[in-house]
Amino acid sequence: MASGNKKVDDLGTAKKTGVDKLTFMYMICACMAISFGTGFTTSRSATQSFGNVDSPSSAGDNARETEATSRRIKVGKKNEHVVEQIHMNFENPSTEFFSEKTSVESAPTMYEILKSDKGRLPAGQQLLVDLKNIDAKFLNSEELLTKAIVGFADDSEYTLMSFSCNALSPVGVSCIVMLLESHFSLHTWPDEGIITIDLFTSGSDSLIPDVAHIKRNFGVACTDSSGKKEEMPEMWGHGYRGFAHGEDVGAAHHFEIESDLNSYVTSSLDTLTKNQVTIVKSPFQTIEVWDCTERDDTPTYDDAVKHNLQPGDPRYNSPDVATGARMLFLDESVQVFLSSSEECHEVHVHPGMLCHPDPQNVAVIGGGDGAILREVLKHNSVKQVKVVEIDSMVIDVSKQYLPQLSNCSDFVGFEGSCFDDPRTDVVITDAVKYFTENFGREKEGVFDVIVSDALFVESPNNILSKDIYTNEEFVSAVMKSLTPDGIFVVQVGSAPGIHDPKETKGRIPMREKVMSLFEKDPGTSAVFVYETPNCGFDDSVAFMVVCKSTDCRKHWYASSDMVDLKIYDRVYPRKSGQPTIMNYDGASQYRFQYTPKAWETLYCRREPQPAECSLRGLNFDANVHEVDDGKNENASLFIKEQKNGEKGVFTNVDIKKGDYIMPTDMSLSASLSMDGTENLKKKAEAVEKADETASGIFADFFSFIENNGHDTVYADRKISLIEVGASRFIREMKSVKKSNVGSIFPREKGYTMPTYSPVHERYGRLMDVFLVATKDIASGQELLKAADIWG
């Protein structure tokens, strides 16, 4: 605030003069100290509103130059104590006592008041609110600001203990208000039409409703030349402060210091607009819907079409016509970003659905918002979808405020909400109870696919998700409820990073628990993880697919064109002509087939470390030995025809154990699906009947495949790798002891591949084709491999 003695009118009344800043700060500190020491003279009442505020004394100009406004307040009908505002003399800083009715010795202390209220110490909440385009006269009037303070305290049901409003020079007012719940302060800039407000309380009730109370009492908008009120921009931020009691962590009443609601909405002052569309407290959780617009938001393609934006329009670089984000929160944990719902839920549902050859009966765990249901119903093979949701109010709120999530009206043959589709069966019950009671040992599976949309595994203290992610009986029941080809899909939280500690000690230890339960279940044949950055969260979101059948791996690794063909055959078209599945296709699935590096890193931090983790990458200390093809002068291997007419591979240098043998030739091995081979044989039969000369060609081709092909590490992928280079001339030996060349990943008979291994998923091709020397080989010796080299 500028200094000087410039005087301005205060609603046509008193004048102000400059106040030394150091003196003013001293006054504030002294005011707070006295308030804490003697001000709390009422009996404890967290919701008691304040009664009367006497009219300010009609002081003259001279009094305004040296004194702050004085107030007396009565606190509640049940309390006879009368508290008078601390009065500060600017010229000779000192404090004046409260009313004689106050007994300082008998008054409870701040600590005593708050200690008796569990959960109040030592944590609290802070609310910062900035308003612009406020009337200058209002901002420069102690009297009007005092009335606004009283109105705010009354609306918010705070117990007002004392306050001090002080005029500054040349203009502006600063106020400090002591509440039984804590404190409140404000500062004004009349010339700029700005007021900033800071509220702190030590209670557990949210301060967010106070934003409306502040706007109601302090939002006196200025008017333009025509008398029309100007728009009143606002910025506000809400955050939790302090440290929670140890015994309260995770308790139902305890607020989280960090939450999605805090991170995405309430804490930032930079968010352009924040609107709490609705808040509903169900018997199970708090349900909230928020609309937000960020300052750096820009129009989407649809926004540009809607507002007819032309090239060069400055609105392309501003949030003026950008569609804000609508978000659904359950217990302050974000569940859905409406703007990215389709991208996220398509990736959640369709990779698992397409791993099943013919999904007819599907179950959805949770999913009360309807988005998972919408994606499942896109498949024309589906005959019934059972939605098992514990909280019917989630469905009601989503239908009213997020109807787009369950909108099936654009699909051919559909009308209205997906919840109204005759194939939809909603069961309002606890999913754990439903599965454990209905699917015991003797009941056969009925669901082809189960998609879990329960709360994220980052919410371990939430009673609705804790049992789902820790209950071995529930996991077993889920697997038993699946048909033999059944698929289970679940979202498993934020994607990890390569620098994360092992999962049991990391930020999401619950994830390791749930993954381990499914990996070890006797009904599990394969587990895959994949992730997408398109769900709207700060981090990529990860998903897990659990397969009951070994054939699932074949579908998971289908080529991109086969996935696109499945989508074409499987889903209903849209009436609008748009693709039914907008953001997932064969190319997307191809990317999901390669597990991200961080999952491999964390997998290999398990204890004990899985054996295959030693095979990640190649050994830089090993030498590479290639065959002489007439072009490679450094070749150390050569092909030699022997007396019996057979060809063999020999070395002209000493080879050390562990050296790589013909990696270039081996990496050229052709990949051919077994299903494709069988189809080709059927086609060949038809061709041979029409053209007898072709029979020899096909016979030679299939003989070549049989003699030079082998299965992949995961045989259930149903893929043969055909050696087409010089490696096929390495002679086979029945005895492993006589061989000197082997697979980089030797597999003994009876070896069982793990159901989940990012190492095998990422390095499977390397393990399928790379050869190493299994012992030292002297120069001039022949390279020999075991007949069962590939297991």
N, C-alpha and C positions, 0 to 999 in steps of 0.2 A: 504494500500500500504506500502510495506516495506521501511524503511529508509536506509540511507547510501549514498555513493558517487559513487556507481558502474555506469559506463558509458556504453551505448549501442549505436550501429549505428542506425541512423534514415535515412534509404534508402541510406546509405553511405555518409551522410552529417554531420550535426551538432551533438554535444554531449549534454547530459543532466546531471544535477546534482540534488542532493536532494533539496526538498522544504519543509520547515517547515509547518506542517499541519495547525497549528493555524494561521500562516500568510496567508496560502492559503484560509482558510475559511473566514478570514477577507477580503481578496481580492474579494471573490465571493459576499459577502454581500454588499461590497462597490460598486461592479460592478452593481449589481441589483438595488441598490438605485439610482445611477447616471443614469442608463438606464431609470428608471421610471421617474426621475425628468426632464431629459433633452433630452432623446432620441426620444420622439415621436414628430418629427418635420415635419412629412408629413401630407398632407391632408388625410382624412379617406378613406381607400380603402381596403375592406375586402378580395378581390380576386386578388389584384394586385401582380404580381410576381416581384422578385427583378432583377435589371438589371445587373450591372457589379461588379465584385470583383477584385480589383487590385491584382497583383501577390505579394506574400509575399516578404518582403525585404530580401536580401541575407545576413543575420546577421551571424557573426562568432560564434565560440564556446563561447567566453566570453559573447557576447550579449545573447546567449541562456541561459546562467546560471542565468541571472538576469531579463530578460524581457519575457513577453508573446508576441505572434505574434500579429502584428498590421494589421488591415484591414480598407479599405474605401469602402463604398458601396453607389451606387446611387439607389434611390427607384423610379422607374417608369418614363416614359417620361413626364407625366403630372406634375411631382413634381420636382422642381428645387433644393430642399434641398439636401445637401450631408451630410450623416451621417458617422462619422468615429468611428471605434470600440473603446471602452474604453480600455485604455492602463494601465497596472498595473506594477509598479516597485516592485519586490519581496523584495529587500534589505531594501528599504525605502518606504513602502506602501503608495501610493498616486494615485490620478486620474489626467489624462490629459484631457483638454477640447476637445470638438469636433471641427469640422471645423468652421472657422470664419463666414462661410455663414449661420450657424445655429443661429436663433434668439430664444433663450430659452424663453424669455418673450412672444413671439407671438405663440409659439408652443402650440397646444391643449394638455390638460392633458389626462391621461389614462381614468379618470372618464368621462370626457367630450366626448371622442371618443366613449366609450362603452355605455354611457347613451343614446346616440342618436339611438342606435341599439336595438330595442325592443327585450326582451328575453335574453339579454346577461348578465345582472346582476340580482342577484348575484349567478349565477350557471355556470357550465362549464363541460368539459369532460377531462378525463385523459387517456392517452394511455401509457402503459408500454410494451416495447419490449426487449427481450433478445435474442441475436444470438450467436451461438457457431461455432467453427471451422472456424473462420475468420482469414485471413492472418495476421501474426504478424507484418510485416512491415507496412501494411496499418493501423493497430491499433496503431502503435507507431509514426505515422507521422502526425504532425499538419497540414501540407500542404494538404495531401490527405484527411484528415478528414474535413478540411475546404471546399474542393471542393465537398465532399459528402453532407455537410450541405447546400451548395448553390444549388446543384442538387435537394436535397429533398425539399427545400423551393420552388424551381421553379416547381417541379412536383405537389406539394400540393397546389400551388398558395397562399402561405403565404407571408406576407409582412415582410421582414427581416429588423429589426431596428439596432441591434448591436449584436456582439458576441465576446466571448473570449475563446480561446483554450490555455491550459496551460500544459506544459510537467511536468510530475511528476517523482520521483526517486524511484526505479531504472528504471522502464519503465512505460508506460501508459500515457494517455492523458485524461484530463477532459475538457469539453466545456460547456459553458452556452450561449444560444442564446436567445436574446430578439426579440419577434415577435410582430407585431401590435396586433395580436390576443391573445397573452400571452407569453409563453416561452417554451423552449426546452432545454434539457440537455442530456449529454452522458458521459460515462466513459468507459475506455477500460482496459483490462488485456491481453496484447500481448502474454505473455508466455502461457496463457491458451486459447488464441484465442477467447476471449469473449468480447462482447460489450453490455452494458445496456443503454437503451434510455428511457427518460421520456418526454412525450409531454403533455402539458396542453393548452387548448384553452377555451375561453369564448363564442365561437359561438355555434350555434345550429346544424350546419352541422356535420354529423357523422365523427368520426376520423378513423373508421374502414378501409376505403380505404387507409389511410396513412400507414397501415401495409405493403402493397405492395410497396409503395414509399420508405419506409425505407429499405426494403429488396433489392430493386433495387439499391439504392445508397450506402448502408452500407454492403450489403451482398457479400463482396469480399472473397469468399471461399478459404481456403488454399488448397494446392495440396499435393498428396502423392508422394512417390518416383518415380512413373511412370509418374508423371505429370498430373494425373487425379484429378479433383476437388473432394474434400470430401463432403459428405452429410452435410448440414448445419442445425442442429437442431435449433428450435426456440420455444420460449415461449412468449406469449403476453396476455395482459389483458386490457380490456376497461371498464371504469366505469364513471358514472355521479357524479358530485361533486356539493356541495353548496345547495342553496335553490331556489326553483322556485318562480316567481312572483305570487302573489295571483290571479291576474286577468288572468294569463296565464294558470292556472291549467286546464287541459282538453282541451285546445285549440289545433287546428289541427297541428299547427307548433311546439307545445311544446313537448320536449322530456321527457320521463318518467324517474324519478330517479331510479325506480325499474321496471323491466320488465322481462318477461320470457327469452327474448333473452339475457339480461344481466345476469340473474341467471344461465341459462343452458349453455351458450356459452362464451360470450365475457369477463366476469369479471374475470374468473378463470385463474391464471397463471399455474395451474397444469394440465390443459387439454393438452394432448399430441399433438393433431392436431386439427386445426380449419380451415375449408375451406368453404368460402361462395360460394356455387355452382352457385347461381344466385340471383339477386335482381331485382324486377320489380315494378315500381310504376304505379298502375292502377288508373283510375279516382276515386276509392273508398278507396284504401288502399295500403300499401307497402307489397309486397309478397316476402318472402325470403326463400331460401332453404340452409341449412347448413349441412356439414358433420363434425363430431367430434369423436375423440377417447380419452378416459380418460386413465390416467396412471394406474388405477386399473382394466381396462377392461381385461377380459380373454376370451378365445375362447368358443363359444357355441358348442353344439353338431354338428351342421352343419359345423362350422369352422373346427372342428377336423376331420370330414370325408373329407372335401374338401382338407385339407392339409396333410391328412394321418398321423395324430399325433399318435404316439405309446405310450404305458405306460411308464412313466418316462420322456417323452419329456419335457424339461424345458419351452417350449413355452406354455404349459398349464397354467403356472403361470405368463405369461407376455402378454402384448397387441400386440405382434409382428404380430400375424395372426388373431387377433380378428377383427370382422366386426364392424366398427364404427357405430355411430348413425346418421341417416339422419333425419332431422327435418324440418317441414314446419311451418313458422311463418307468421302471418298476423298482421301487425302493431305491431310487436315485441311480439305478444301473440302466444305461441306455440299451434298449432292445431293438429299435428300428429307426433308421433315417429314411423318411419317406422318399426323398429325392433319389436315393440309391437302393431302395428296397428291391427293385426288380433285378438289378445286377447281382445283389448279394444272395437273394433267395433262389435265383436260378442256379447259381453255383452250389448252393447248399443242397438242392434237391436232385438235379438231373444227373450228375455223375453217378450217384448211387442207383437211381432209377434205371439208367441205361445199362448198368451192370447186371440187371436181372432180365432174363429173356422174355418174360411175359408177366409183369406185375399187375395183379388183379385186386388183391386185398392189401390195403396200406393203412398203417396206423401213424398218427402224429402225436407225439408227446409234447404237451404245451401247445404253442402255436395259436393262442387265443386271438392274435391280431389278424389271422386269416391268410397271411402271405404264403406260408408253406402249403396250406390247403390249396390255394390258387395254383401253385406250380404243380402239385401232384395231379390235380384234376385236368391238367393239360394233356395227360397221357390217355389215349383212347382205349387202352387195355384195362384201365382201372374200373372196377365194378363197385367198390365200396372204400370209403375213407373214414376211419374211426378217429375222431379228434378227442384225445384224453386231456382235458384241461381242468385244473383244480379250481380256478377262479373265474366264475362266469362274468364277473364285472370287467375283466380284461376284454372279453368278447364284446360286451355292451359298449364300453368306451371306444374300442377300435371301430366298431360299426358306425358310431356317431361322428367321431373326429378323424378317423383314418379309413374311410370307406374304400379308398383306392386299393388298399391291401387285399381286400377280399372281393374285388370286383371281377366277376367272370362274364360280364355282359358282352364283351367284345369277341368272345370265342363262339364259333359256329355251333349252334345247338344249345347255347346257354342263355339264361336270362337272369339279370340282377346279381345278387350276392352269391358267392360260392357257398356260404353257409346254408343257402336255400336249395342247393342242388340236391336232388333225390339220392345221390350216392353218398352224401355227407351224413354221418352219424356222430353227433356231439355227445360225449359222456363227461359230465361234470363230476370229477372225482380225483383223488390223489393217484398219480400214475404208478407210484411204487406199490400202493395197495392194489390197484387194478391188476398189475402184471403178476405180482407175487401170489395173489389169491386165485387168479384165473388160469395160470400156466404153471402147474406143478410137473412132477415127473411123468405123469401118465397121460397128460393131455398133449396131443400132437399140435404142431405149429399151424397157425392159421394165417399169419401175415407174411406176404412176400417181401415187403419193404416196411421198415419202421424208421421214421425221421424224427429225431429229437430236437425240439426247439425250446427246451427248458432253459432256465437262467444259465448264464455263462459260468464256466468253472473258475473265473476270477472272483466269484461271489461265494466263498466257502462258508461264510457265516449266515447266509440266507437259509432259513429253515426249509424253503421250497426246493433248493438245489442240493443241499448237503447230502441228503439220503440218496439222491440219484447218483451222485458221483462217489459215494463211499460204500454203498450197500452191495455186497457180493451176491446176496440172495436176489436182489433186483436184476443185476446183470445176468445172472443165470436164468431168471425167468424170462427176460427179454430174448435171450438166445433160444430158449425152448419154445417161445411163441412164434419163431420164424419157421417157415417152410424149409425143406432141404436146400433150396436155392436162395434162401432168404438173405436180405441185406439190411444192415443197421447203419444209419448215418447220424452223426452228431457234430455239433459245433464245439470245438475244444479250445476256444479262447484266442488271445492274441498270438500271432506267430512269434516264435522265439528268435533270438539273435545268436550269432556264433560266439559272442562273449559272455553269454549267460552261464551261470553255474549249472550243475546238473539239476534236473527238474525237481528232485525231492528237496533241494535246498534253494530253489529259485523262486521267482515271483508267482508261479502257478503250480505249487506242489500237488494240487488236486488233480491236475491233468495226468501226471505220471500214474496216479492211483487208478484213475478210470481206464487209462490205456492198458495198464498192466492187467487189470481185471478182465478186459476183453481179450487181450493177447493169450492169456492163460486158460480161458474158458475152453473146455473140450470140444465145444461146437464150432470154434473159430478155425477157419482155414487160411484166411488172409486178412491183413489190416493195411490200409493205405492212409496216408495223410497228404493233404494238399492245402493250399492257401490262396487267398485273393486279396488285393488291395482295394477292391471296389465296393466295400460295404459302408464307407463313410467314416470309419474310425481312424484314429491317428495311426494305428498299426494295422498291418494286414491281419486278416482273420483266418484261422485255421479250422479245417474240418477233418473228420476221421470217418472212413468207410470200413465197416467190418463185414466180412463175407463168410457165409456158412458153407458154401460149396467151393470146391477147387476150380470149377469152371469160371468162377468170378474173375480170376486173374486174366483169363483169356479175353473177357469182355473189357476189363479195365485197360488192357494194352491194345485194344482194337485200333486199327489205323484211323487217321482223321477222316478219310472218306467213308469208312464204314460207320463211324459215329454220326456223320452227317446224314447218311442213308437211314440210320435208325431213327434219327429225329424226324426225318421226312415221313417215314412210315408210321411213327408212333403218335405224333401230337395232332391236336385239332388245329385247323386254320383259324385265323382271325377274320372277323367281318370287315375290319378296316383295311385288310390287305397287308398289314405289317407282319413281320416274322413272329410266330407264336413265342419262340424263345429268342429274345433279343440279344443276349450277351453271353451265351454259351454255345459252342459248336465243337466240331472235331478238332480244330486247331487249339481250342482251349483245353480239351482233354489231353491232347498231345503234350501240352506244357505240364499238366497235372501228373503225368506219368513219371516225371523225374522229380523225386522228392527234393525240396530245397536243402541247401548245404547245412543250414543251422540244425535241422532235424538229425542229420547224420552226426554232427558234432556232439549234440546232447546225448544221442543214443550211445555214442562211444565213451561218454562220461559215466555210464552206468557201472555199478559195481556188483559182481565182477564184470570186467569189460568183455563184451561179446567177442568171440574168436575172430570173426571176419573183419573186425576193426583194424587188424594188423595189415590188411590187404588194401587199405585205401591208397590209391595212387601207385606210382611206380618207384622202384628203388634206383636212385641216381648213382649209386655205387656199382650197380650191375652193368655189364657190357651187353651190347646188342649184336646179335649174329644174324646176318642176312645171307640169302643164297645168291650165287653168282648168276645173273641173268644176261651177262654179256655187256652190261652198262655200268655195273657197280664195281669199281676197281678195288674197293675196300672190303668186298665180300669175303667172308670167312667160311662159307659153306658152299658145297658144290654137289651136283647130282651126278651119280655114276651108275652105269649099267653093269650089273654083275653077270657071272657066268650063266646063271639060270635064266637070264633074260629080264629079271626084275630090276627095277631101279631103286636106288637108295640115296640117302643124303649123308654126306661125309663132311668132316671139318678139317681145315688145313691149319688151324691154330688150336692152342690149348683153351678149353672152355671151362670156366669155373662154375661151381655149383651156384645156382641162382641167376645165372645169366639168361637173358631173353633170347628165345629161338624164333627166328623168322616172324617178328611182330607185324611187319608190313604185309606179308602174305596172309597171315592169320586174320588181320583186321579187314581184309577184303572178302572174308567169308560171306556168302549170300544168305539172306534170311528168307525162309519160306514157311508159311503157316501149314500145319498138318491138315487143317480143314481145306486149305487151298490145294494141297497135293491130292487129297481125295477127290475134290471136285474136278481137278485136272485129269485124273485117271478116268473119271466117268466121261468127260468130254473126249478123251483120247479114244475110248472105246467106240464112241459114235463116229469119230473121224476115221478110224481104222476100217470100220464097216463100209464107209464110202470110198476110202482110198487105201488099198492094201499096202502100197509102198510106204505109207507113213508109219506102219506098225514097228518097223525096225528103229525108226527115229525115237519114238516114244519109249520103246523098251530100253534103249541105251540111256535115255534121259533119266528114267526112273531107277535104273541100275546105278547110275552115277550118284543120284541122291542117296540111295540106300548105302552105298559103300563109303561115301565121303561126308555124310551128314551126322549130326549128333544133337541131342536135346539141349535146351538151355539149362541154366542153374535151376530155375523153377520150371520143372517139366510140365506143370499144369498151365503154362502159357501156351502150350501146344505149338511150339515153333521149332523148326529144325534149322541148324546153321550148317551150311554146305561149304566145305573147304574147296576153294577153286584155284589156289596157288600151289607153289612147290611143296607146301607142307604135307600134301596128300601122298608124297613119295616117301615120307618117313615110315619105315616098316614097323608093323605092330608085332608085339611079343605077348604071348599068353602069360608069361611070368613077369610080374612087376619087378622082381629082383634083377632081371636081365635088362630091363629098360633103363635109359638114362635121361629121358625127356618126359615131363609130366605137365599137368595143368597147374597154372598159377594158384588155383584154388582146388587142391585135391579133395575128393569126396569119397570116403569109404562107403562100402555097401551098408545100407541101413541108416545112412545119415539123414536126419530130418531137418529140413530147412525151417528156420523160425517163421512164425506167422507174420511178424513185423520186423523188418530190417531195412532201414534207409540205406545201409551200406550195400546190400544186395540190389536194392532198387536202383541205386546210382551207378554202381560198378558191375552190374550183372553182365554187361556185354564184355567187359575186360576179363571177368572170370570165366566167361564162356569160350573165349578164343585164345587167350594168351598162354604160350608155352614157356617153360623154364627148364634149365638143366637141373635134374634131380641129384646129380653127382658130378664130380670133375670128369671131363672128357678130354682125353689126350688127342693131340693132333694126329690126323689120319684115321681116327675111329669113326664108325658109323653111328648116326643118331637113331635111337630105337625108342618107341613108345609102347606103353602097355595097352592091351586091347580094350580094357575098360577105363581108359584114361579120363573119360568124361563122366564116370560114375554110372 
